[in-house]
Structure formats: structure tokens, C-alpha cells
């Protein structure tokens, strides 16, 4: 009988396959930056097409939705659990 093998993590296998072949794999920060740029480009395209209108809040909207307090500066602490 063959020994039991641990389940294969497809994401890790894909990264190793790419590394062995010298293929660049984007980091998490690169993927997040690309996604943010894509979303901003989509918003700009909608504004230019006229399907999205950006306007300032009215005084009533500003009172109903006050600004949220900003978190204190500095590095964020990870929660251990």
C-alpha cells in the first residue's frame, strides 16, 4: 500500500512551477496596485462617457454623513490569535 501524501496546494505548486522556469510572479502589493489602477481607470472612463457623475455633497448630506475619525498614525499592529 502506498504511503498517504499530504494534499497538494495548487497555488504553491503554480508558484514553484513559475520559479523553476524563471517566470515573474507578481507580489500581493503589485496585484493590489494593478487592481486599484484598473478600478480608477474604469471610473475615469465612466466619467468621460457620462455614465458616472461626481459631485460635491450638499450641506444636508454632509450633516447626515459626517467625516469618520482617522486612525492614529504609525505602523499597524497585527493581532495574534
Buried (B, 14 or more C-beta within 10 A) or exposed (E): EEEEEEEEEEEEEEEEEEEEEEEEEEEEEEEEEEEEEEEEEEEEEEEEEEEEEEEEEEEEEEEEEEEEEEEEEEEEEEEEE
